[in-house]
Amino acid sequence: MQSNFDVSCKRAREAIRVPAIPIDAIRLGAQRARRPTLNRKRSILAGLVAGISIVAVAAATELLGARIAFDPHGAMRVYAIGGKMVPHPTRDDFQAAIDGVTFPVVLPVGLPSGTNATGLFRLAKSALVISYDLPGEWRRSNHVLQVAVADPRIVTTSGALPALHMPMSFETGGSGGALWHIGGEDVIVLNSTMTAAELAHFKNAMIAAAASHSGNAAAIAAVASAQAAHSPTGTRVSFERDGTLRLSSDTMMQNAPCGTTNAAMHECASQMDFPVVLPTGLPTGTTATNFGLHDRHVAVIFYALPGAWRKSDNLLKVMIVDPRVIVASDPTFDQAKFAGRFPGARNAIRWTIGHEQIIFLRSTLTPAELAGVKVAMTAAAASKH
């Protein structure tokens, strides 16, 4: 009998429904399984790129010593490892500042005729911030202009910076400032009373100066010309009949802060336009708490005197004045752009020592202590000659 077993098995196999192999579903599943790994790799790569960017910013900051953030509203935030402020800078000060930075400086040119530089602040090795006194009676209540010229590598327009641990930081400008890239520098012009036409002339003059590489000579010459018109007769110190000492200036004087260490005070004193002998022979334990320069002709120093018997009256206020700016009376005081009153000067102690006049405005120094100071300062002045 012939067997049909093979045929029956074949028919049975054909009757079994076997679903098709889901190749597409398997491929999709495999891709999904790989995605977390890819995403992690991409996240790690993005983190590395961000980390490299932050390290690059930090490295640039370390190398150049400063960072500037210029936000979309026109304000400027500054971070720096340090800086040097020079009130009423001379042509030599500007030249020294140009020589001490890391980028090809084009100093501001094309400002309104009669504009006077009142301050020069060098931020580490990478930026200069210059303060100006704009001319024109109509600007009387707002005549200050500040311009920063900076190495483009330290300037960001994002308005934000990574966490920077730097000893100096400040914000200035409010809103309405402008940022120009001219030549090899970034120029930040903070909000001021300059008109649109004056700003346009200023920008075009800067572009021309950068192209010709001759603008700095003109800018430094303009500084010298403006200073010849303002100093030293632009600063006046007078003792009035009411016992008030008056300090005034035709320009907006700036109080340039100095350090209170012995070295820092001597460094600031060296910036003045006359030979300065700092107070010496003060009672043991006396500490300087503030030292400010008002242009190059007047310095004001505050000291804390030792001795429990002085109690709350331990303040010693000293002014060092260029004798050339002392006048008998100051009839233009009320019209001056800067005017300061120091009451109680009727009983002030005034000495002329060397090439300066030193004024003790207020103190509890005893006659014996004052005599010791005068002897010590007279000897110090004599040793300078």
BAGUPA-318099 format. One record per residue (C-alpha): residue in three letters; x, y, z. Coordinates in steps of 0.001 Angstrom, whole numbers, padded with zeros to 6 digits, always signed. Layout:
N
AlaXYZ...
END
This chain:
385
Met+000000+000000+000000Gln+001474+003263-001036Ser+001933+005784+001808Asn+000835+009378+001404Phe+002392+010511+004704Asp+004836+012883+003000Val+002072+014470+001033Ser-000044+014925+004157Cys+002839+016647+006008Lys+003421+018954+003133Arg-000264+019940+003043Ala-000290+020454+006811Arg+002729+022798+006675Glu+001107+024836+003925Ala-002083+025163+005982Ile-000263+026735+008983Arg-000461+030564+008887Val+002943+032071+009716Pro+002968+035892+009984Ala+005517+037800+007909Ile+008729+038771+009688Pro+008334+042503+010768Ile+011590+043752+009304Asp+010581+047455+009512Ala+009511+047151+013148Ile+012757+045444+014081Arg+014801+048164+012335Leu+012823+050960+014112Gly+013254+049286+017460Ala+016962+048996+016955Gln+017195+052706+016101Arg+015258+053632+019224Ala+017530+051505+021327Arg+020578+053385+019979Arg+019112+056891+020402Pro+019813+057306+024168Thr+023444+056456+023515Leu+023600+058939+020624Asn+021837+061607+022674Arg+024260+061067+025522Lys+027167+061401+023121Arg+025681+064564+021655Ser+025117+066001+025158Ile+028678+065175+026125Leu+029923+066793+022902Ala+027807+069916+023509Gly+029069+070079+027077Leu+032631+069801+025891Val+032088+072592+023344Ala+030471+074817+025995Gly+033235+073977+028419Ile+035856+074819+025836Ser+034079+078160+025194Ile+034036+078996+028895Val+037653+077979+029257Ala+038496+080118+026224Val+036731+083107+027778Ala+038515+082530+031070Ala+041842+082098+029282Ala+041320+085303+027304Thr+040358+087101+030491Glu+043454+085792+032234Leu+045636+086883+029316Leu+044027+090265+028652Gly+042931+091110+032193Ala+039392+092356+031478Arg+036005+091575+029968Ile+033329+094003+028776Ala+029677+093120+028241Phe+027715+095590+026103Asp+024020+094852+026384Pro+021337+095521+023725His+020070+098559+025652Gly+023434+100322+025446Ala+024832+099813+028956Met+028337+098538+029647Arg+029428+096103+032350Val+033133+095819+033054Tyr+035154+093136+034832Ala+038897+093542+035301Ile+041831+092312+037329Gly+042760+095947+037940Gly+043236+099323+036360Lys+044850+102716+036632Met+042978+106009+036747Val+044680+109228+035643Pro+042720+112472+036183His+043116+115150+033502Pro+045531+113064+031435Thr+048330+114713+029516Arg+049676+113764+026105Asp+052361+111692+027877Asp+049653+109812+029823Phe+047828+108962+026587Gln+051007+107819+024902Ala+051894+105602+027874Ala+048388+104108+027820Ile+048624+103376+024085Asp+051965+101666+024575Gly+050609+099517+027404Val+047676+097761+025713Thr+047326+094697+023486Phe+045569+096151+020422Pro+046159+098927+017855Val+044535+101922+019549Val+042760+104660+017646Leu+042053+107429+020154Pro+038775+109345+019852Val+038958+112131+017259Gly+036242+114300+015747Leu+034643+115282+019058Pro+033046+118755+019325Ser+035606+121572+019390Gly+036533+122459+022968Thr+035988+118953+024370Asn+038400+118339+027246Ala+039623+114962+028499Thr+039024+114803+032264Gly+039968+111193+032984Leu+041804+108223+031501Phe+041201+104773+032968Arg+043265+101855+031622Leu+041657+098463+032243Ala+044521+095995+032620Lys+046097+095599+029170Ser+043006+095539+027004Ala+040872+098688+027173Leu+040904+102439+027771Val+037894+104292+029207Ile+038135+108036+028598Ser+035951+110671+030268Tyr+035342+113969+028504Asp+033833+117318+029388Leu+031685+118377+026439Pro+031519+122104+025568Gly+028356+124190+025360Glu+026316+125987+028012Trp+023182+124125+026907Arg+024753+120888+028199Arg+025407+122372+031626Ser+023568+119709+033620Asn+024817+116796+031512His+028149+117465+029841Val+029986+114205+030572Leu+030908+111831+027748Gln+032529+108442+028290Val+034158+106492+025473Ala+035766+103058+025746Val+038193+101702+023162Ala+038857+098003+023647Asp+040490+094904+022274Pro+037597+093155+020439Arg+038572+089861+022072Ile+037296+091066+025454Val+033960+092497+024260Thr+030737+090506+024164Thr+027321+091763+023056Ser+025384+088957+024721Gly+024945+091021+027875Ala+026091+088088+029981Leu+029416+086594+030937Pro+030440+083372+032665Ala+031139+083682+036369Leu+034322+085711+036601His+036105+086118+039902Met+037796+089454+039322Pro+038568+092151+041870Met+037029+095000+039866Ser+033557+095193+038353Phe+031194+098047+037583Glu+028351+099044+035289Thr+028013+102365+033549Gly+026148+104072+030767Gly+022490+103399+031582Ser+020970+103002+028114Gly+021329+104476+024666Gly+025017+103746+024087Ala+026534+102632+020784Leu+029115+100007+019796Trp+031244+100470+016668His+033951+098180+015323Ile+036568+100475+013798Gly+039983+099344+012629Gly+041356+096862+015134Glu+039288+097990+018109Asp+035752+098132+019468Val+034538+101646+020311Ile+031797+101991+022927Val+030197+105433+023150Leu+028015+105706+026225Asn+024887+107796+026374Ser+025521+111551+026426Thr+024143+114848+025151Met+025991+114572+021844Thr+023593+115243+018991Ala+023004+112786+016155Ala+025056+114995+013859Glu+027935+115166+016364Leu+027900+111378+016766Ala+027906+110840+013009His+030853+113250+012614Phe+032674+111505+015460Lys+032179+108051+013910Asn+033269+109170+010432Ala+036375+110853+011861Met+037279+107658+013735Ile+036863+105560+010584Ala+039080+107954+008627Ala+041703+107983+011398Ala+041788+104177+011504Ala+042227+104018+007735Ser+045009+106603+007684His+046807+105351+010820Ser+047423+109000+011778Gly+044568+109770+014134Asn+046428+109419+017429Ala+048756+112323+016762Ala+045748+114581+016142Ala+043924+113248+019204Ile+046922+113792+021492Ala+047450+117292+020052Ala+043793+118078+020786Val+044271+116897+024389Ala+047235+119253+024818Ser+045334+122149+023272Ala+042279+121637+025471Gln+044391+121353+028615Ala+046251+124544+027770Ala+042871+126272+027801His+041726+124759+031116Ser+044699+124167+033405Pro+045992+125191+035847Thr+043924+128378+036017Gly+040756+126300+035575Thr+041072+125092+039189Arg+040671+127465+042129Val+040963+127140+045912Ser+039879+130062+048056Phe+039312+130855+051743Glu+036182+132971+052050Arg+035272+135421+054815Asp+032602+133093+056189Gly+035306+130576+057083Thr+034529+128261+054168Leu+037168+126765+051919Arg+035963+126632+048337Leu+037241+124319+045637Ser+035997+124906+042092Ser+036914+124117+038512Asp+035934+125090+034994Thr+035891+121390+034156Met+034095+118537+035848Met+036694+117431+038368Gln+036892+113762+039204Asn+037861+112202+042482Ala+040322+109556+041359Pro+040513+106981+044150Cys+043963+105835+045182Gly+045022+103049+047465Thr+045889+103886+051059Thr+049067+101878+051320Asn+052258+103871+051474Ala+053311+102724+047991Ala+049903+103479+046434Met+049775+106963+047969His+053225+107827+046644Glu+052202+106506+043216Cys+049163+108801+043180Ala+051184+111757+044455Ser+053613+111306+041573Gln+050761+112035+039133Met+050274+115595+040398Asp+051552+118659+038565Phe+053765+119878+041413Pro+056255+118247+043812Val+054222+116677+046618Val+055383+115865+050154Leu+052866+113532+051762Pro+052045+114001+055460Thr+054649+112375+057662Gly+055406+112434+061379Leu+051784+111712+062286Pro+051103+109972+065620Thr+052055+106290+065672Gly+049027+104201+064727Thr+047500+106770+062346Thr+045943+105052+059313Ala+044942+106550+055952Thr+041328+105703+055099Asn+040852+107566+051803Phe+043076+109325+049286Gly+041555+111110+046295Leu+042998+113330+043579His+040921+116246+042324Asp+042588+116816+038950Arg+046368+117308+039241His+046338+120248+041609Val+044475+119150+044743Ala+044614+115982+046845Val+042376+115198+049815Ile+043443+112599+052375Phe+041429+111264+055315Tyr+043158+109678+058285Ala+041928+107882+061407Leu+043916+109098+064408Pro+044798+106741+067277Gly+043909+107275+070924Ala+040804+106311+072877Trp+040615+109853+074276Arg+039674+111138+070805Lys+036624+108849+070901Ser+034368+109658+067926Asp+036417+112676+066873Asn+039370+110838+065405Leu+039056+112100+061818Leu+041943+114036+060299Lys+041194+115707+056952Val+044186+117032+054984Met+044307+118903+051682Ile+047468+119218+049605Val+047162+122095+047148Asp+049193+123444+044261Pro+049914+127060+045364Arg+049303+128255+041792Val+045574+127564+042103Ile+045005+129415+045404Val+043095+132680+044917Ala+042022+135376+047376Ser+038384+135026+046396Asp+036395+133117+043809Pro+033634+135272+042296Thr+032932+132638+039619Phe+032278+129883+042156Asp+028531+129678+041530Gln+029074+129387+037766Ala+031772+126695+037970Lys+031078+123251+036557Phe+032477+121738+039757Ala+032049+123516+043075Gly+032734+122106+046530Arg+032510+123754+049954Phe+034471+122736+053039Pro+032993+124497+056087Gly+034923+125186+059252Ala+038116+126255+057513Arg+038439+129426+059616Asn+040458+127458+062168Ala+042321+125372+059592Ile+046082+124957+059920Arg+047852+126112+056724Trp+051527+125613+055980Thr+053602+126173+052860Ile+056151+123367+052745Gly+058383+122924+049747His+056249+123508+046647Glu+052879+122785+048211Gln+050369+124238+050603Ile+049103+121715+053127Ile+045858+122395+054952Phe+044645+120563+058059Leu+040907+121166+057849Arg+039799+119278+060911Ser+041563+117263+063544Thr+042155+116661+067229Leu+045913+116791+066803Thr+047491+118472+069804Pro+049894+121432+069352Ala+052800+119111+070133Glu+051614+116565+067536Leu+051201+119308+064927Ala+054678+120619+065651Gly+056088+117119+065133Val+054301+116795+061796Lys+055606+120164+060595Val+059197+119345+061526Ala+059010+115947+059802Met+057417+117339+056634Thr+059882+120228+056421Ala+062739+117738+056644Ala+061133+115521+053985Ala+060727+118498+051629Ala+064356+119534+052159Ser+065579+116014+051368Lys+063860+116169+047958His+066101+118995+046784
END
